[in-house]
């Protein structure tokens, strides 16, 4: 029997098996899975009434909320494509993305009405501008709201069970990259990609019906790390948080008895320095995954001590839906191996994922934990391609392998160790210096809240390491002290030649530090 592989089947499963179970909590609103699925069906049918057909794009510009979670399913149910937009982009980026992808419907939060109004005349493909919520003062070109769209719409299936109006290789989602090295690229994720990504992730990472997961990572970022699919498939509870705030997050963790959280390193730093952190009851938390950027050395250990749970990393990117690496963890493991998998590596390739490690000439390198090369990936979750960019697609998927641009080592049993991005390697006097290695050393200094390292142009050496540091509150440390600290903890030629103290870093939509902006500002100064 051959049935199309699609995340829509997760929705069908949840609405039958978990219909009476509370599934979504969002800013005071609570929905059972039955209610969530009925709302999703209503939105899907309402989109059809607007003329949305197979292959049409439906864009969303707003924060995390239950409506975005519903839209992970509503357009794909009818063969349309969800296109969440990064809220941190500028007007010119929105204009470029919308002009290329030509969505017919745009749902938007009131906060983004001004920026869309400024480019509205340049995005004629959008026929329906719909606000997420009813608010006073909305302009006349807003044609209604999300909730008004649901009113009067049917919650019935629009086709018989299993007779899907799409193929499994049709795109279900388009996520645009942040465009830090050029124009943003639209990553097409197919129904098959998303379905198998969820199954492969669940095969490595235990997901339970009793899980209560807080959504701190913006769902417009790389498929929400897959949680809209595999958590729903297992009947876990989604806790939606509109914006990350460290104190509010700790309050929600305590109130909702959250068991699992996915975070980026900057979120961890923000929570751990909350003055009354120890007054919160966080005993429900069982697992924290730190991703989005390589965590500083020792961060997983600090999180485990502070939260009393296990903490580990994972690895992936937009083009792979995103997860391709997770540690397989069991308390039955040898204690040192259990620690090693959580704290020293990013994990193993998921079932269905294949790795190659190659040198600059494309020659395969040994999996010995020491040889460093570019990671190439092949698997069921690798994207269909970049939307309307066949040349970029061909280059990135050359030879039938996705070229990640990440420099890694792989241990004999497949454990991945990320060394750096190819573009972040500093070549100084012919020596390759890892910016990540320097950052890991600097994070060992008690005064460092955040840091980043880039290569600065140098007449003699070609490039030299330039470090940037944001200090923890109450600390005063000079750049010279940081340089000395680095020289005491690593080879002198790798230590930064210059350190700049900043008040804050430029960051992307998830809070990730934008090294591209730092290079533009400081590389040639």
LUMRORO-910766 format. One record per atom (N, C-alpha, C): residue in one letter; x negated, y negated, z. Coordinates in steps of 0.05 Angstrom, whole numbers, plus 5000, padded with zeros to 4 digits. Example, Ala and Ser with C-alpha at 12.3 -4.5 7.8 and 13.67 -1.06 7.14 Angstrom:
a473651145156 a475450905156 a473650665156 s474350455142 s472750215143 s474249995157 
//
This chain:
x498350245000 x500050005000 x498249755000 x498849574982 x497349324980 x499149094986 x498548955008 x500148715016 x498248475015 x499048255004 x497348015003 x496247945031 x493647875031 x492347795056 x492847495059 x494347415079 x495047135083 x495547075113 x494746845123 x495446775151 x498446745156 x499946725134 x502846715138 x503846965152 x502447185148 x503247435162 x502847405193 x500947245201 x500747195230 x503247045241 x504146855225 x506646705233 x508946905235 x509247075215 x511447265215 x511247455239 x508847525246 x508447705269 x509247565295 x508247315298 x508747165323 x511747105326 x513147045304 x516046975308 x517747215314 x516647455310 x518047695317 x517247805344 x514647815349 x513547935374 x513547755398 x512947495393 x512447315415 x514547095417 x516947135405 x518846915402 x519746795428 x519746945450 x520546835476 x518246745494 x515846765483 x513446695499 x512646405494 x511946255515 x511045985511 x508445995495 x508445845473 x506145855455 x504545605451 x505945375455 x504645115449 x505444915470 x503444775481 x503844555500 x502544305488 x504044095486 x502943855473 x504043605486 x502243465501 x502943205513 x505643215527 x506143405543 x508643415558 x510843585545 x510543635519 x512543805505 x511644095505 x513544275508 x512944565509 x514744715490 x513544895475 x515045045455 x514445345458 x516545505457 x516045795454 x515145845425 x514146085421 x513346155393 x515846165375 x518046235386 x520546235370 x521145955361 x521045765379 x521545485372 x519445375353 x516945445358 x514745355340 x515145455312 x515845715309 x516145825283 x518645715268 x520745665283 x523145545271 x522445265260 x521045105276 x520144845267 x518444865242 x516645055242 x514845085219 x516445155194 x518445335197 x520145405174 x521645155164 x522644995183 x524144755175 x522344565159 x519944525168 x518044345154 x517544455126 x517044715125 x516544845099 x518844795079 x521244845089 x523544805071 x524044515064 x523444335083 x523644045078 x521643955057 x519244075058 x517244005037 x518244095010 x519544325009 x520644414983 x522744224973 x524344114991 x526443924983 x525243664973 x522743604981 x521343364970 x520143424943 x520343664934 x519243734908 x516443854909 x515543924934 x512844044936 x512944324926 x511044394909 x510944654896 x508244794901 x508045034892 x505545184894 x503145024884 x501045004900 x498644864892 x498544574899 x500844454906 x500844164914 x499444134941 x498143904944 x496743844969 x498543684988 x498443745014 x499943605035 x497843505055 x497443245056 x495343135073 x496343045100 x494543055120 x495142975147 x492942805158 x493642565169 x491742385180 x492642315208 x491542445228 x492342395255 x490842565275 x491642555300 x490242695321 x491242985324 x490043135343 x491143395350 x493943365361 x495743515351 x498443535363 x499843785351 x502143845363 x503544085354 x504344065325 x504743825315 x505543795287 x503343885268 x500843825274 x498643915257 x498444225259 x498844335282 x498844625285 x501044755267 x503444625267 x505544725249 x504844705220 x503344495213 x502544455185 x500344655176 x499044785194 x497144995186 x498645225173 x501345235177 x502945445165 x505045345145 x506245115151 x508545035135 x507945005105 x505944855097 x505344845068 x504545115056 x502645265069 x501945525057 x504245725054 x506245705071 x508545885068 x509745865040 x509745635028 x510945595002 x508845574980 x506345644987 x504245634967 x502845364963 x503745164979 x502344904979 x499844914996 x498344704997 x495744695009 x495544475030 x494844555054 x494344355076 x491744215072 x491743955075 x489243795073 x489043605096 x487843685119 x487443505141 x485143315136 x485443065143 x483442855138 x482042785164 x479442735161 x477842655184 x478442365193 x479442335217 x480342075226 x478141865228 x475641955229 x473341765233 x472341655207 x473441735184 x472441635159 x473341345154 x471941215136 x472540935129 x474540935105 x475640695100 x477640665079 x476640765052 x474140705045 x473040795020 x472941095018 x472441235041 x472341525041 x475141635036 x477141525050 x479941615046 x480741575017 x479941345006 x480641294978 x479441504959 x476841564964 x475541764947 x476842034950 x477342124974 x478442394979 x481242414968 x482942224973 x485642234964 x485842204934 x484042044922 x484042014893 x483142274879 x481342424892 x480442674880 x482442904884 x483542924909 x485243144915 x488143104909 x488942854905 x491642774896 x493942914912 x493942884938 x496242994953 x498842844946 x501142974948 x503642844942 x505042744967 x504242864990 x505342785016 x503142715035 x503442495050 x501442425070 x502942375096 x502442545116 x503442495144 x501242335158 x502042125172 x499941965186 x500941865212 x499041845231 x499441715256 x499541415253 x501041275270 x501340985268 x498640845269 x496640955283 x494040825285 x492740795258 x493540955238 x492140955212 x493840825190 x496040705198 x497640565179 x496140335166 x494640165181 x493139945169 x491040035148 x489540245154 x487440325136 x488640445110 x490840585113 x492140695089 x493540475073 x494640275087 x495840045073 x493739905056 x491239895066 x489139745051 x488439885025 x489040145022 x488340284997 x490740394983 x493140334992 x495540454982 x495940424952 x495140194942 x495540144913 x493640314896 x491540424909 x489540574895 x489840884897 x492040964911 x492541254914 x495341324904 x495841284878 x498541314868 x499641604869 x497941804874 x498842074875 x500742124899 x500341964920 x502042004944 x504741884939 x506842054939 x509541974934 x511141944960 x510142064981 x511642065006 x509742005029 x510041765041 x508541695065 x510441735089 x509641915107 x511441975130 x509941945156 x511041795174 x509841755200 x510242005217 x508342065235 x508642295252 x510842245273 x511042005283 x513041935303 x514341675296 x516741635307 x518141385302 x517141165321 x516240945310 x515140725326 x516140465315 x516640265332 x517540005322 x515339875306 x516139725286 x514239575270 x512939725247 x513839965241 x512740115218 x513439965193 x511539945174 x512139795149 x514239935132 x515339785113 x517439895096 x516640115078 x514040135071 x513140355053 x513040625067 x513240625093 x513540885108 x516440975103 x516641215091 x519341305082 x520841475102 x519841505126 x521141675145 x519141785165 x520041975181 x518242095201 x518342395199 x516442515211 x516142805211 x518742935223 x519642825246 x521942935259 x524542895242 x524742665229 x527042625211 x527042825188 x524642895179 x524443095157 x525643365166 x525243435192 x526243685202 x529343685204 x530443455210 x533343445215 x534943535190 x536643725195 x538343825173 x536944035155 x534344075160 x532944265143 x533344555154 x533444745136 x533945025144 x531545145156 x531945325176 x529845475188 x529645755176 x531245805155 x531246075143 x528846115124 x528146365120 x526046425100 x526946325073 x525046225058 x525746135031 x525346355010 x524346595019 x524046825001 x524047075018 x524647305007 x524747555022 x522047625035 x522147755057 x519747835072 x517747985053 x515347885052 x513248015036 x513147925007 x515147784997 x515047694969 x513947414968 x511447384973 x510147124975 x509946984948 x510446724948 x510346564923 x507446474917 x505546634924 x502746564920 x501146824919 x498646804910 x496747024911 x494746984933 x493647204943 x491747174966 x489247014959 x488646994933 x486246834926 x486946544920 x489446464924 x490146184920 x489246024945 x488445774941 x487645614964 x490045564983 x489545575009 x491545515029 x490845255044 x488245195045 x487344955059 x485044825043 x484844565045 x482444425035 x481444245057 x478944295066 x477644125086 x475343985073 x475343725075 x473143565064 x470843545083 x468343585073 x465943545089 x465643255095 x463943185114 x463742905123 x462242735104 x460942845084 x459642685064 x457242535074 x455642655092 x453342515103 x451042495083 x451042665062 x448942655042 x450042605015 x452342465013 x453542404987 x456542394991 x458042404969 x460942394971 x461942644985 x464142625000 x465342865013 x466043074992 x465943325000 x466643544982 x468943694994 x470943764977 x473343904987 x472944204986 x472644325010 x472244615012 x474944755011 x475244924990 x477745074986 x477545345001 x479445385020 x479645625035 x482145775026 x481846025017 x484046175006 x485646315029 x487946405022 x489546575041 x487846805050 x486446935031 x484747165038 x482547085057 x481146865050 x479046765068 x479946745096 x482146605100 x483146535127 x484046775142 x485446965128 x486447205141 x484147375151 x482147425133 x479947595140 x478047465160 x477747195158 x476147055178 x477247105206 x479947085209 x481147125235 x480747405245 x481047605228 x480747885236 x477847935243 x475947835228 x473147875233 x472347745259 x473247505264 x472647365289 x473747525313 x476247625311 x477447775333 x476048035338 x474748145317 x473248395321 x470748365337 x469748115338 x467248065353 x467847925380 x469947765380 x470647595404 x473347685414 x473547775438 x476047865449 x478047635451 x480347665438 x482547475439 x484947615451 x486147505472 x488247645487 x490847485486 x493047625489 x495647505492 x495747315516 x494147375536 x494147215561 x492246975559 x490846935537 x489046705534 x490646445533 x489546255547 x490545975545 x488245805536 x488345705512 x486145565500 x486745275496 x484945105505 x485244815501 x483944735475 x485344575459 x484244485433 x482844215437 x480244225443 x478643975446 x477343895419 x476644095403 x475544045377 x477843955358 x477443725344 x479643645326 x480243855305 x482843915302 x483644125283 x483144045254 x482643785249 x481943705222 x479043795215 x477643895235 x474843965231 x474544265226 x473444345203 x472844615195 x474844825204 x477344785196 x479444985201 x479945025231 x479444815247 x479944835275 x478445065288 x476145145276 x474445365284 x476045635284 x478245635269 x479845885265 x481945925286 x482045765307 x483845815329 x486845805321 x487645625302 x490445635295 x491445905284 x489546065275 x490346325264 x490046555284 x487646595295 x487346835311 x488546805339 x488846565350 x490146545375 x493146585372 x494346485350 x497146525345 x497646825339 x495846955325 x496247235318 x496347415342 x494947335364 x494947495388 x496947385409 x498347175403 x500347065421 x499246905444 x496746815442 x495646645462 x496946365462 x496446215483 x497745945486 x495845725477 x496845545460 x495345315451 x495945075468 x493844955479 x494144705494 x492944475477 x494744305467 x493844095449 x493043845465 x490743735457 x489743485470 x489343285448 x490643055449 x490542855428 x487742755424 x486542665445 x483742565444 x482242675468 x479642725463 x477942825485 x477342605505 x477842655530 x477042485552 x476142675574 x473742635585 x472742835604 x474442875628 x475442665640 x477042685664 x479742815658 x481042725636 x483642835629 x483343135622 x481143205609 x480643485602 x480443655627 x478943565647 x478743715671 x481443745685 x483043535684 x485743545696 x487443755681 x487343755655 x488943955639 x487944235644 x485344275645 x484244535651 x485344645677 x485544475697 x486544555723 x489544605722 x491044415711 x493944425711 x495044665695 x493944705671 x494944915653 x493645185657 x491745195676 x490345445681 x489045555656 x487645385642 x486345445617 x484245665621 x484145865603 x482146075605 x479846055585 x480245905563 x478145895543 x478045615531 x475645525525 x475245265512 x472945285492 x473245145470 x471045115450 x470244815452 x467644765454 x466744495458 x464244445442 x463544195439 x460944115428 x459244015451 x456544005447 x454843925469 x455443655482 x456243465467 x456843195478 x459143215497 x461143385492 x463343425510 x462443535536 x460743735535 x459643855559 x458243645576 x456543495564 x455143285579 x457043095593 x459143015578 x461142825589 x462542935613 x463243195612 x464743315634 x462943365659 x460543455654 x458843525677 x457943275693 x458143035682 x457342795697 x459642655710 x462142765707 x464442655721 x463842665751 x464042435765 x463142425793 x464542625811 x467142675807 x468542855825 x469043125812 x467243205794 x467443465779 x468143695798 x466743715820 x467043945838 x469743955852 x471343745850 x473943755864 x476043895847 x475443945821 x477444075804 x477344375807 x479644495808 x479844785809 x479744905781 x477445015773 x476945115746 x476645415746 x477645545766 x477245835769 x478545995747 x480445875733 x481846025711 x480146055686 x478145875683 x476445875659 x474746125658 x474946275636 x473346525633 x471146505613 x471546325592 x469546325570 x469546045558 x467045945553 x466645695539 x464745745516 x465545675492 x463845695469 x462845415462 x460245395459 x458945135453 x458045145424 x459144985407 x458444985379 x458444705367 x458544695340 x458644435327 x455844315323 x454044375341 x451244285340 x449744465359 x447144515354 x445644685372 x445644575400 x446444745420 x446444645447 x443644605458 x443244405475 x440644365488 x439844615504 x437244645506 x436144875521 x437244855550 x438245075560 x439245095587 x442145005591 x443444915569 x446144815572 x448145045579 x447845275566 x449645495572 x449345575601 x446945585612 x446545655640 x447945455658 x447645195652 x448844985668 x451845005668 x452945065644 x455845095642 x456845335658 x455445555657 x456245785672 x456245725702 x454145585711 x454045515740 x456245325748 x456845125731 x458744925738 x461645025737 x462245185716 x465045275711 x465545565722 x463445705728 x463745975739 x464846165718 x464046135692 x464946305671 x462646375653 x463046535632 x460946585613 x460946355592 x458546285583 x458246075563 x456346175541 x456946125516 x455146215495 x455646035470 x454046085450 x454345945425 x455646115403 x456145995381 x457046135357 x455945965333 x456246065309 x455045925287 x456845945262 x457045735247 x458545735223 x458545455210 x460145425189 x460245165176 x462945155160 x463544925150 x466144885136 x466445085114 x464345135099 x464545315076 x465045605083 x465045675109 x465445955117 x467845985137 x469545785137 x472145795151 x472245775182 x470445735199 x467545695196 x465845925207 x466946095224 x465246275240 x464046495223 x461446535225 x460046765213 x458346915233 x457946785257 x456246905277 x457446865305 x457647075320 x458447065348 x456947285363 x456447235389 x455147445404 x457247655413 x456547905411 x458248115421 x457548155450 x459348095468 x458748085497 x460448295512 x459048435529 x460248635546 x458748645572 x460148645594 x458748655620 x457348925624 x457949125607 x456649385608 x453849385597 x453149165583 x450449135572 x448349125594 x445849195586 x443649145605 x443648845612 x443348785638 x443548505647 x441848305631 x439348385624 x437648205609 x438648165580 x439648385568 x440748365541 x443248185541 x444848225562 x447348055565 x446647765566 x444547705582 x443747425585 x442547325558 x440847495546 x439547415521 x441547345499 x443647505497 x445647445476 x447147195481 x447647125507 x449146885513 x447446635511 x444946645519 x443346405523 x441146365503 x440146575490 x437846545473 x438446555443 x440746665436 x441346695408 x444146595402 x444746575377 x447446485369 x449346715365 x448246965364 x449947195360 x449147355335 x450847545329 x450447715305 x452347635283 x451747715258 x453747675237 x456347825243 x458547695238 x461147835241 x461348075222 x462848275229 x463448485209 x464548355184 x463548435161 x464348315136 x462548095127 x460448025143 x458547815136 x455847945130 x454547865109 x451847955102 x449947725102 x447447775111 x445447565113 x443047635095 x441747425085 x439047445075 x437547215086 x434947255091 x433147045101 x431047015079 x430746775067 x428946755044 x427046515048 x424646545035 x422746325035 x423446135013 x421945915010 x422545704989 x422645814961 x421346054956 x421346174929 x423546384926 x425246414946 x427446604945 x426646884952 x424146924963 x423247184971 x424447254999 x425447505002 x426547585027 x424447605049 x425247515073 x423447525096 x424347735115 x422547825133 x423148035152 x424947935174 x426648115184 x428148055208 x426448135232 x424647965240 x422848025262 x423047825285 x424947635283 x425247435304 x423247215302 x421347225283 x419247025281 x419246885254 x419647045232 x419546925205 x421946735202 x421346495192 x423446285190 x423946235160 x426346245152 x427146185124 x429946085123 x430846025098 x433545935095 x435546165097 x437746125111 x439746325114 x441646325090 x441946555077 x443846585056 x446046775066 x448546715058 x450846865070 x452646965048 x453647205051 x455747305034 x457847435052 x460447385046 x462447505063 x465247425054 x467247545067 x470047505060 x471047235067 x469647085085 x470646825093 x469146595078 x467346665060 x466046445045 x467946325025 x467946065024 x469945905009 x470245994979 x472445914968 x472945954939 x471045774923 x470645534934 x468945334920 x469645054929 x468344864917 x468944574922 x471044484902 x473044344912 x475344264895 x474344074874 x474844144849 x474143984825 x471243914823 x469544084835 x466644034833 x465144294826 x465544384801 x464344644793 x461344654794 x460044434788 x457044434788 x456044464817 x457244324836 x456444344864 x457044634874 x459344734865 x460045004873 x457945214863 x457245184838 x455345364826 x452645354839 x451745114847 x449145084860 x449245204888 x451445154902 x451545254930 x451945554932 x453345664912 x453845954912 x452046104892 x449745994886 x447946104866 x447246394873 x447446564853 x446746844856 x448747004873 x451146894878 x453147034893 x452647024923 x450946834932 x450446794960 x450846494967 x452046444990 x452346174999 x449646085012 x448545865001 x446045755011 x446645555033 x446145625057 x447045465080 x445445215084 x442845215076 x441144985083 x440144985111 x440645215126 x439745245153 x437245415154 x435245325169 x432845485173 x433145645199 x432845905196 x433346085218 x431346315220 x431346455242 x430046705245 x432146915253 x431747165247 x433547375253 x432047595267 x433047675290 x431847895305 x432448165292 x430948375298 x431448635284 x434248735286 x435648675308 x438448765311 x440548565301 x439548365286 x441448175273 x442047925289 x440947895313 x441447655329 x440147415315 x441747205311 x440946965296 x439846755315 x437546635307 x436346415321 x436146175301 x437645965306 x437645735288 x435245555296 x433645495275 x431245335280 x431745035273 x433044985250 x433444705242 x434944705216 x435944475208 x436944435181 x434544375163 x434644475138 x432444415119 x431944115117 x434143965116 x433843675112 x432843535137 x432843675161 x431943555185 x429043625193 x427843805178 x425043885183 x423343645177 x421343595195 x419543375193 x416843485183 x415843385160 x413343485149 x411243265155 x409443335174 x407443145184 x404643255179 x403143135162 x400443225156 x400343515146 x402443585131 x402643855120 x403844065139 x404443985164 x405544165184 x408644125185 x410044345187 x412944335190 x413644305220 x415044105227 x415844055255 x418844065257 x419944225275 x422844245279 x423844025296 x425743865285 x426943655301 x428443775325 x429644015320 x431144145341 x429344225364 x426944315358 x425044395380 x424444155398 x423943925385 x423343685401 x425743605418 x428143615406 x430543545421 x430943735445 x430443995441 x430744175463 x428844105486 x426344025480 x424543945501 x425443695515 x426343495500 x427243245512 x429643285530 x431443465522 x433843525538 x433043645565 x430643735568 x429743835593 x429143615613 x428843375604 x428443145622 x431043065636 x431043045662 x433542995677 x435042745670 x433642555657 x434942295651 x436442295624 x436042505608 x437142505581 x440042595580 x441742415571 x444542495566 x444842605538 x443742465518 x443842555490 x441242475477 x440342625457 x437942555442 x438142655414 x436542545396 x436342625368 x433642555358 x432642705339 x429942665328 x430042665298 x428742475285 x428542465256 x425642425248 x425042455222 x422442395212 x422242105204 x420241965212 x419841685204 x417441675184 x417841515163 x415741495143 x413141385156 x410841515148 x408241435159 x406141445137 x404641235134 x402741215112 x400641435113 x399741505137 x397541695140 x398541985140 x400742045155 x401642315159 x404042395142 x405142205127 x407542265111 x410042215127 x410242365149 x412442325168 x411442375196 x412542235215 x412042295244 x414742305258 x414842455280 x417442475295 x418142215309 x420642135305 x421741905319 x424142005335 x424141955361 x426242055378 x428041835388 x430541895391 x432541705402 x433741835427 x434141675448 x435141775473 x437341595484 x439541715493 x441541575510 x441141675538 x440741485557 x440141565584 x442741625600 x442441795620 x444541835639 x444741585656 x447241545666 x447741315683 x445941315708 x444741085713 x443041055737 x440141115733 x439341195709 x436441255703 x435141025688 x432640995694 x430940805679 x428340945672 x427941005647 x425641145638 x424540995613 x421940955611 x420840815588 x420241005565 x420140905540 x419441075518 x416741215522 x414841075534 x412241195538 x412341445557 x414141425576 x414441655594 x415641895580 x417441845561 x418542075546 x416442195528 x414742025515 x412642135498 x410742305514 x410042215538 x408242365555 x409542625564 x412142615570 x413542855578 x413543065556 x414042975532 x414043155509 x411243275504 x409143115507 x406443215502 x405643425524 x406843405547 x406343595568 x407843855565 x409843855547 x411544095545 x411544215517 x409944115499 x409744225472 x407044145459 x406444265437 x404044195422 x404043895416 x401743775420 x401543475417 x402443385390 x401743535369 x402343435342 x405443435337 x406943595353 x409843605350 x411243385366 x409943275386 x411243085403 x411942825388 x414042695396 x414842445382 x412642225385 x412142085364 x410241855365 x411541605376 x414241605373 x415741365381 x418441455393 x419341315413 x422041375425 x423541115427 x426041115419 x427740885421 x430040955440 x430640775459 x432840815478 x435340675466 x437440825462 x439940715451 x442140715472 x444140545468 x446440545486 x448440775478 x448540825452 x450241035442 x449341115414 x450241355406 x449541455379 x451841425360 x451141385334 x453341405314 x454241695312 x456841735311 x457842015312 x460042055291 x460342305283 x462442385264 x465042445278 x466842565263 x469542605273 x469742785297 x467842965301 x467943145324 x466143055347 x464742835344 x462942735364 x460042825358 x459542945335 x456943035328 x455242795320 x452742785329 x450842565324 x450242565294 x450442325281 x449942305253 x447042225248 x445442415242 x442542355237 x442242205211 x444142245192 x443942095167 x443941795171 x445641705190 x445841425196 x443241325210 x442141485227 x439541415240 x437341395219 x437341575200 x435241565179 x435541305163 x438041235156 x438440995140 x437440745155 x437840745181 x437140505197 x434240495205 x432940725209 x430340715223 x428140855208 x428641005187 x426641175175 x424241015164 x424840785153 x422740635139 x421740395155 x422940355179 x422140115195 x419540155208 
//
